[in-house]
Amino acid sequence: MARIIIKVIFPFIMFAVMLGCSNSSIINHKSKPLEIAEEKSEIVIWHTYNEEETKVFENVLIPLFEEENPMISVKPVRQSHNDQLKSALISRASANKQPDIIRMDIAWLPSFAELNLIYPLSEFDGFDEMKSQFYEVPLQSNFYEGEYFGVPLNTNTKAAIYNKFFLEAAGYDSPPSTIIELQQMVENNNYVIGMGGVSTWESLAYFHAFGGELLDGQHKQATGFLDGESSIEAVKTLLAMYEDGHLPKGMLTGDTLTWEGLLDGRYAMIDEGHWFYSIRSPESLSNLYKTTVLAPFPVTNGRGSILGGENLVISKGTKHLEASWTFVKWMTTETPQRMLLETGLMPTNKHVEVEDLYNQHPYLQAYVESLEHAFLRPPIAEWSKVDEIYTRYMKQIFSKSMTVEEGLHQAAIEIDKLLVK
């Protein structure tokens, strides 16, 4: 009788094992990923940490994780952050040779989700409970077409950094609180704002601040928004400031040298990420606090500066889904987030006591406060091409090759063709 039972059950056991090894059925809605195997798993993660961050990630965090999770080993592979990395990941995915986990620029996530190359992590058991630990805007950078396809790992935005002596000479005890006050300060005192260029990362905060709109609220249309009356007026304002010498002449050629220009007296203000401070030696940082004043970028209609950062995603080609999900969850907990904060990376877990470091690193406060009003680039798969079109026509407008109206209208038409596709 026992032999008969074994013969009957055995095929079902084999089927369950085969099912567990199949990527096509590994996730059910709001269910925990199935356990792949009881033997030790090796997961591969591609990351783009810099040298100092890599030392902490590879020599401290990974050994700590492996100690806590002895059935999982992690193989890190450091990559350069560029468009070639994005192409390589897509190419390897088509050959089913992609890594298990990717530390990915937040602007890339929609295109990978659209190509069905990464898992919707909001399907995993426990994800809803996880969401509450994150700052809201970084969390939303993972949202695409109704699902969350990653978790926010580290975040950044840009703040306004002022030359302290310029502020005092203009009679300001504190930085301007609105973009109009900032504009009046530079125009009344013949100052220059060190806007780094005309790409979306460099100029979109100013474009929004002066009333511009890139797309409609659903990110489906540019016509009527990018070439709308308020956007035209916003670009005309920036163009007038450029022609009057209140924006850098090197803005179109990448020769603005914003950091140097702020410190040597060419610029009254620049907008920059926390790395302007975090990479400095203690002595250099001490001097910097004496010559600069830091404040959140002026907020207009609820928007401050642009959001950057990296998310963690799990590749559809992974054969170690449970192990990958375990590592992804662990990397967003307080201990690894706090350790990476020491390297200058801003955490996404709002339970990390950043305030404890304000005395040691005063610059952190302005950047944490800036996250509340940071805005996301439109979460669309075609974003890189939209950015290219916007930048190309802005260059033509600022070089006077096209009028503001013509340039923005042509840009809107080209972007709409992408969005329709």
C-alpha positions in Angstrom: 0.0 0.0 0.0 2.9 2.4 0.9 4.5 1.7 -2.5 1.2 2.6 -4.2 1.0 5.9 -2.4 4.6 6.8 -3.2 4.0 6.0 -6.9 0.9 8.2 -6.9 2.4 11.2 -5.1 5.8 11.2 -6.7 4.7 12.7 -10.1 3.0 15.5 -8.2 6.1 16.3 -6.2 8.1 16.4 -9.4 5.5 18.7 -11.0 5.6 21.0 -8.1 9.4 21.2 -8.2 9.3 21.9 -12.0 6.7 24.6 -11.4 8.9 26.2 -8.7 11.7 26.5 -11.2 9.6 28.2 -13.9 9.8 32.0 -14.0 6.4 32.1 -15.7 4.5 31.0 -12.6 6.6 32.1 -9.8 4.5 35.1 -8.7 0.9 35.1 -7.8 -1.0 38.3 -7.0 -0.1 39.5 -3.5 1.6 36.2 -2.8 5.0 35.4 -1.5 7.5 34.2 -4.1 7.8 30.4 -4.1 10.9 28.9 -2.5 13.2 27.9 -5.4 15.5 25.4 -3.7 16.9 24.5 -0.3 20.5 24.6 -1.5 22.6 27.7 -1.3 21.8 30.4 -3.9 24.2 32.8 -5.6 22.7 36.0 -6.7 24.4 38.5 -9.0 23.9 42.3 -8.6 25.1 44.9 -11.0 25.7 48.3 -9.4 27.1 51.7 -10.1 28.4 52.7 -6.7 31.5 55.0 -6.8 34.8 53.8 -5.3 34.0 54.8 -1.7 30.5 53.5 -1.8 31.7 50.3 -3.4 34.1 49.6 -0.4 31.2 49.8 2.0 28.8 47.9 -0.2 31.1 45.0 -1.1 33.3 44.8 2.0 30.9 45.6 4.7 27.2 45.2 3.7 27.4 42.1 1.6 29.4 40.1 4.2 26.9 41.3 6.8 23.9 40.2 4.7 25.5 36.8 4.0 26.2 36.3 7.7 22.5 36.9 8.4 21.4 34.8 5.4 23.9 31.9 5.2 22.0 30.2 2.4 22.5 33.2 0.0 25.7 34.5 -1.5 25.9 37.8 -3.3 28.2 38.4 -6.3 28.6 42.2 -6.9 29.6 43.5 -10.4 30.5 47.2 -10.6 29.5 49.0 -13.8 29.9 52.5 -15.2 26.7 54.5 -15.1 26.1 55.4 -18.8 23.8 54.7 -21.7 26.0 51.7 -22.7 25.0 50.1 -19.4 21.4 50.4 -20.2 21.9 49.0 -23.7 24.0 46.1 -22.3 21.3 45.2 -19.8 18.6 45.1 -22.5 20.9 43.1 -24.8 21.7 40.6 -22.0 18.0 40.3 -21.2 17.2 39.2 -24.7 19.9 36.5 -24.3 18.6 35.6 -20.9 21.9 36.4 -19.3 21.0 39.5 -17.2 22.0 39.7 -13.5 19.5 38.8 -10.8 19.3 42.3 -9.3 20.1 45.7 -10.8 20.7 49.0 -9.1 19.1 51.2 -11.7 18.7 54.9 -12.3 15.2 55.9 -11.5 14.7 57.4 -15.0 15.4 54.0 -16.5 12.7 52.0 -14.7 9.7 52.7 -16.9 11.5 51.6 -20.1 12.6 48.3 -18.4 9.0 47.8 -17.1 7.6 48.5 -20.5 9.9 45.9 -22.0 8.7 43.3 -19.4 12.3 42.8 -18.2 11.8 43.3 -14.4 9.3 41.9 -11.9 6.4 44.0 -10.4 7.5 43.9 -6.8 4.2 45.1 -5.6 2.9 41.5 -6.3 5.2 40.2 -3.5 4.0 39.3 -0.1 4.8 42.1 2.4 5.3 44.9 -0.2 2.3 46.9 1.0 3.8 46.9 4.5 7.2 48.0 3.1 5.8 51.0 1.4 5.2 53.0 4.5 8.9 53.1 5.4 9.9 55.1 2.3 9.8 58.8 1.5 6.9 59.2 -0.8 8.4 60.8 -3.9 11.3 58.3 -4.2 8.8 55.5 -3.8 6.7 56.8 -6.6 9.7 56.6 -9.0 9.1 52.9 -9.0 5.4 53.1 -10.0 4.5 52.4 -13.6 1.2 51.4 -15.1 -0.4 50.5 -11.8 2.5 48.4 -10.3 5.6 49.1 -8.4 8.6 47.6 -10.3 11.3 48.3 -7.7 12.1 49.8 -4.4 13.9 53.1 -3.8 17.5 52.4 -2.7 19.0 55.9 -2.4 17.7 59.3 -3.4 18.9 62.8 -4.2 17.6 66.1 -5.4 19.2 69.5 -6.0 19.2 72.5 -3.6 20.0 76.1 -4.1 23.6 76.9 -3.0 24.4 80.6 -2.7 27.6 82.6 -2.5 27.3 84.0 1.0 29.0 87.3 0.1 26.7 87.9 -2.8 23.7 87.4 -0.6 25.0 89.8 2.1 26.0 92.4 -0.6 22.5 92.3 -1.9 21.1 92.9 1.6 19.6 89.4 2.1 19.8 87.9 5.6 18.4 84.6 4.2 18.1 83.2 0.6 15.1 84.3 -1.6 12.1 82.1 -0.9 10.5 82.3 -4.4 11.8 82.2 -7.9 10.6 85.7 -8.5 12.6 87.0 -5.6 15.6 85.1 -6.9 15.1 86.7 -10.3 14.8 90.2 -8.8 17.9 89.7 -6.7 20.1 88.7 -9.7 18.7 91.4 -12.0 18.9 94.2 -9.5 22.5 93.4 -8.6 23.7 92.2 -12.0 24.3 88.7 -10.7 24.5 85.4 -12.6 22.7 82.2 -11.7 24.9 79.2 -12.6 22.3 77.1 -14.4 24.4 74.2 -15.8 22.7 73.7 -19.1 19.4 73.2 -20.9 18.8 69.5 -20.5 15.9 68.5 -18.3 18.2 67.6 -15.4 19.7 71.1 -15.6 16.8 73.4 -16.5 13.5 71.7 -15.8 13.3 73.1 -12.2 13.6 76.6 -13.6 11.2 75.9 -16.4 8.6 74.7 -13.9 9.3 77.5 -11.5 8.5 80.2 -14.1 5.3 78.4 -15.0 6.2 75.9 -17.7 4.5 72.5 -18.2 6.2 69.7 -20.1 3.3 67.3 -20.5 -0.3 67.0 -19.4 -1.2 65.4 -16.0 -1.4 61.9 -17.4 1.9 62.2 -19.3 0.1 61.5 -22.6 0.4 64.8 -24.5 2.9 67.6 -25.0 1.0 69.7 -27.4 -0.9 72.4 -25.6 1.4 72.1 -22.6 5.0 72.3 -23.7 4.0 74.8 -26.4 1.2 76.4 -24.2 1.2 80.0 -23.3 2.6 79.5 -19.8 5.5 77.4 -21.1 6.3 80.0 -23.8 6.4 82.7 -21.2 8.6 80.6 -18.9 11.2 80.0 -21.7 11.1 83.7 -22.8 11.9 84.6 -19.2 14.9 82.3 -19.1 16.0 83.4 -22.6 15.9 87.1 -21.5 17.9 86.3 -18.5 20.4 84.5 -20.7 20.7 87.4 -23.2 21.1 89.9 -20.3 24.0 87.9 -18.8 22.1 86.5 -15.8 22.6 82.9 -17.0 26.0 81.6 -18.0 27.1 82.0 -21.6 28.7 78.5 -21.5 25.3 77.0 -20.9 25.0 75.6 -24.4 28.5 74.2 -24.6 28.8 72.6 -21.2 31.4 75.1 -20.1 29.6 76.6 -17.1 32.0 75.2 -14.4 29.3 75.7 -11.8 31.2 74.6 -8.8 34.2 76.8 -9.5 32.0 79.7 -10.6 30.1 79.8 -7.4 33.3 79.8 -5.3 35.3 82.3 -7.4 32.6 84.8 -7.6 31.2 84.3 -11.1 27.8 83.0 -9.9 25.6 84.2 -7.1 23.8 80.8 -6.9 23.9 77.3 -8.4 21.5 74.4 -8.0 23.3 71.2 -7.1 23.1 67.8 -5.4 24.4 67.0 -1.9 27.6 65.7 -3.5 28.8 69.3 -3.7 29.4 69.0 0.0 29.6 65.2 0.7 32.8 64.6 -1.3 34.8 67.3 0.5 37.5 66.7 3.1 36.6 68.0 6.6 38.9 71.0 6.2 37.5 71.9 2.8 33.9 71.4 4.1 34.6 73.7 7.0 35.7 76.5 4.6 32.7 75.8 2.3 30.2 76.5 5.2 31.9 79.9 5.6 31.4 80.9 2.0 28.1 79.3 1.0 24.5 79.4 2.1 22.3 76.4 1.4 18.5 76.3 1.0 15.8 74.2 -0.7 15.3 75.2 -4.3 12.4 77.8 -4.4 9.1 76.0 -4.5 6.5 77.0 -7.1 3.0 75.3 -7.2 4.3 72.6 -4.9 7.4 71.8 -7.0 10.9 72.4 -6.0 13.8 70.7 -7.8 14.1 67.5 -9.8 14.4 64.1 -8.1 17.3 61.7 -8.8 18.5 58.5 -7.3 18.6 54.7 -7.9 16.1 51.9 -7.4 16.6 48.2 -6.8 14.9 45.9 -9.3 14.7 42.2 -9.9 15.3 40.9 -13.4 12.8 38.6 -15.0 15.6 36.2 -15.9 16.5 35.5 -12.3 16.6 31.8 -11.2 16.8 32.9 -7.6 13.7 35.0 -7.1 13.2 34.3 -3.4 16.9 35.0 -2.6 16.8 38.2 -4.7 13.7 39.5 -3.0 15.3 38.8 0.4 18.4 40.9 -0.5 16.3 43.7 -2.0 14.2 44.0 1.2 17.3 43.9 3.4 19.1 46.7 1.5 16.2 49.1 2.3 16.3 48.4 6.0 17.9 50.9 8.5 21.3 49.3 9.0 22.5 49.3 5.3 20.8 52.6 4.6 22.6 54.2 7.6 26.0 52.7 6.5 25.6 54.0 3.0 24.6 57.4 4.4 28.0 57.7 5.9 29.4 57.6 2.3 27.2 60.5 1.3 24.2 58.5 -0.2 20.9 59.8 1.0 18.6 57.1 2.4 15.1 56.4 1.2 14.0 54.8 4.5 12.5 57.6 6.5 13.2 55.8 9.7 16.9 56.3 9.4 17.8 59.0 11.9 19.3 61.5 9.5 18.7 64.3 12.0 21.4 62.7 14.2 24.0 63.7 11.6 22.8 67.3 11.1 25.4 68.7 13.5 28.2 66.6 11.9 26.9 67.3 8.3 24.7 70.4 8.3 24.1 70.3 4.6 21.9 67.2 5.0 19.0 69.1 6.4 18.3 71.2 3.4 18.4 68.2 1.1 16.1 66.1 3.3 13.7 69.1 3.5 13.9 69.4 -0.3 12.6 65.8 -0.8 9.2 66.9 0.2 8.8 69.1 -2.9 11.1 67.3 -5.3 9.3 66.3 -8.6 9.6 63.2 -10.7 10.5 63.3 -14.3 7.5 61.9 -16.2 7.4 58.1 -15.6 7.2 57.1 -19.3 9.2 54.5 -21.2 10.2 57.0 -23.8 11.7 59.4 -21.3 15.3 59.4 -22.6 14.0 60.4 -26.1 11.8 63.1 -24.7 14.8 64.5 -22.8 16.8 64.5 -26.0 14.1 66.3 -28.0 13.5 68.9 -25.2 17.3 69.6 -24.9 17.8 69.8 -28.7 15.1 72.4 -29.2 16.1 74.4 -26.1 19.6 74.7 -27.6 18.1 76.0 -30.8 16.0 78.5 -29.0 18.8 79.8 -26.8 21.1 80.0 -29.8 18.4 82.0 -31.6 18.1 79.4 -34.4 14.4 79.3 -33.7 11.9 81.5 -31.9 10.5 80.3 -28.6 7.1 79.6 -30.1 8.5 77.6 -33.0 11.0 75.6 -31.0 8.5 74.6 -28.3 5.8 73.7 -30.9 8.1 71.5 -32.9 9.4 69.8 -29.7 5.8 69.2 -28.7 4.9 67.6 -32.0 7.9 65.3 -31.9 7.3 64.3 -28.3 3.6 63.5 -29.1 4.7 61.2 -31.8 6.7 59.2 -29.3 3.8 59.2 -26.8 1.4 57.9 -29.3 3.7 55.0 -30.0 
